[in-house]
Amino acid sequence: MEKRKEVLEFKKPKDFTKVERRLIVDDYLRSGLSKKIIWKKYTGQEQEHGYILRWMRDLGYDIPPKWRKSGSSNFDNMLNSEESKVLPDKYAQIEIAELKKALGESKLQVEALQTMIQIAEEAYKINIRKKYYAKQSIK
């Protein structure tokens, strides 16, 4: 957990991914510590400005009555409905979407690097790519 804390420490609230937000909310719910202490643990900031509660709402967590917005009287009914059984699937879908995005970015990076190698080979007329079946030199 200590390594995870270092990774999240200096991020702005908007820069946290859904998975990281879920990690922070889960830590808050399981630890029993105050939101202020949890917020400082992950961001180093003194004030939390309601982000943890907003993230709880966005991620579909059960909100205690004292924190519920007015007009959400049927919130309990929604949580007991079929949608509440789908919440773990939503988490999986969010994670899959983030992984697909990362995969797309890495594919673009590979394509850019291959283009750079090709341009360098043409410009300097040298072979940069590794020759897999080349003999190793003996010293």
Contacts in CASP RR format, 6 or more apart in sequence:
PFRMAT RR
TARGET T0000
AUTHOR 0000-0000-0000
METHOD contacts of the structure
MODEL  1
MEKRKEVLEFKKPKDFTKVERRLIVDDYLRSGLSKKIIWKKYTGQEQEHG
YILRWMRDLGYDIPPKWRKSGSSNFDNMLNSEESKVLPDKYAQIEIAELK
KALGESKLQVEALQTMIQIAEEAYKINIRKKYYAKQSIK
4 23 0 8 1.000
5 41 0 8 1.000
5 42 0 8 1.000
8 16 0 8 1.000
8 20 0 8 1.000
8 24 0 8 1.000
8 42 0 8 1.000
8 43 0 8 1.000
9 42 0 8 1.000
9 43 0 8 1.000
9 44 0 8 1.000
10 43 0 8 1.000
10 44 0 8 1.000
11 20 0 8 1.000
11 43 0 8 1.000
13 43 0 8 1.000
13 49 0 8 1.000
13 51 0 8 1.000
16 24 0 8 1.000
17 98 0 8 1.000
18 59 0 8 1.000
18 91 0 8 1.000
18 94 0 8 1.000
18 95 0 8 1.000
18 98 0 8 1.000
19 94 0 8 1.000
19 95 0 8 1.000
19 98 0 8 1.000
21 55 0 8 1.000
21 58 0 8 1.000
21 59 0 8 1.000
22 55 0 8 1.000
22 59 0 8 1.000
22 91 0 8 1.000
24 38 0 8 1.000
24 42 0 8 1.000
24 52 0 8 1.000
24 55 0 8 1.000
25 52 0 8 1.000
25 55 0 8 1.000
25 56 0 8 1.000
25 59 0 8 1.000
25 61 0 8 1.000
27 38 0 8 1.000
27 41 0 8 1.000
27 42 0 8 1.000
28 35 0 8 1.000
28 38 0 8 1.000
28 52 0 8 1.000
29 61 0 8 1.000
31 38 0 8 1.000
35 48 0 8 1.000
35 50 0 8 1.000
35 52 0 8 1.000
35 53 0 8 1.000
36 46 0 8 1.000
36 47 0 8 1.000
36 48 0 8 1.000
38 48 0 8 1.000
38 52 0 8 1.000
39 45 0 8 1.000
39 47 0 8 1.000
39 48 0 8 1.000
39 51 0 8 1.000
39 52 0 8 1.000
40 46 0 8 1.000
53 63 0 8 1.000
53 67 0 8 1.000
56 63 0 8 1.000
57 63 0 8 1.000
59 91 0 8 1.000
60 87 0 8 1.000
62 79 0 8 1.000
63 75 0 8 1.000
68 75 0 8 1.000
78 84 0 8 1.000
117 128 0 8 1.000
117 129 0 8 1.000
120 126 0 8 1.000
120 128 0 8 1.000
121 127 0 8 1.000
121 128 0 8 1.000
121 129 0 8 1.000
END
